Amino acid sequence: MLQNLLHDEAGFVVSAELVLVATILVIGLIVGLSEVQHAVVEELGDVGEAIGSLNQSYLFTGFAARKNGAVGGIKSSTPGSAFADREDDCDGNECALACAPVVPEGPKF
């Protein structure tokens, strides 16, 4: 019975194929997730550029209500307000999110 067990290789091929297929799947999964990560970063950069290009300036005028019968008398008033949006550091596609270039290794000492 021990001889039959030692010479039985029926499960070896299936195990080796399973390890090979699992390795290929894991490598493909890593590459695929890396590409998804790069695509998400690019899309989020586009969203950031779209938000940065919005003009957030505003202006509204105030008003005043005069008292009836009084000369020059003001019953109530509200001042106006304004804000002028200026260009920020990364407006106009000046900033880019990208991977750093590959740096070759130096000699080993």
Backbone hydrogen bonds, N-H to C=O, Kabsch-Sander energy under -0.5 kcal/mol:
donor,donor_aa,acceptor,acceptor_aa,energy
5,L,1,M,-1.8
6,L,2,L,-2.2
7,H,3,Q,-2.0
8,D,4,N,-0.7
9,E,7,H,-0.7
13,V,9,E,-0.8
14,V,10,A,-0.5
15,S,11,G,-2.0
16,A,12,F,-2.5
17,E,13,V,-2.4
18,L,14,V,-2.2
19,V,15,S,-2.4
20,L,16,A,-2.3
21,V,17,E,-2.8
22,A,18,L,-2.5
23,T,19,V,-2.3
24,I,20,L,-2.3
25,L,21,V,-2.4
26,V,22,A,-2.3
27,I,23,T,-2.4
28,G,24,I,-2.4
29,L,25,L,-2.3
30,I,26,V,-2.3
31,V,27,I,-2.2
32,G,28,G,-2.5
33,L,29,L,-2.6
34,S,30,I,-2.0
35,E,31,V,-2.0
36,V,32,G,-2.1
37,Q,33,L,-2.3
38,H,34,S,-2.1
39,A,35,E,-2.2
40,V,36,V,-2.5
41,V,37,Q,-2.2
42,E,38,H,-2.1
43,E,39,A,-2.3
44,L,40,V,-2.6
45,G,41,V,-1.9
46,D,42,E,-1.9
47,V,43,E,-2.2
48,G,44,L,-2.3
49,E,45,G,-2.2
50,A,46,D,-2.2
51,I,47,V,-2.4
52,G,48,G,-2.4
53,S,49,E,-1.4
54,L,51,I,-1.2
56,Q,54,L,-0.7
58,Y,83,F,-1.9
60,F,81,S,-2.6
63,F,78,T,-1.5
65,A,76,S,-3.3
67,K,73,G,-1.8
70,A,67,K,-0.6
72,G,70,A,-0.6
75,K,65,A,-2.8
75,K,73,G,-0.5
76,S,65,A,-1.6
78,T,63,F,-3.0
81,S,60,F,-2.3
83,F,58,Y,-2.6
85,D,83,F,-0.6
91,D,88,D,-0.9
93,N,90,C,-0.7
98,A,96,A,-0.7
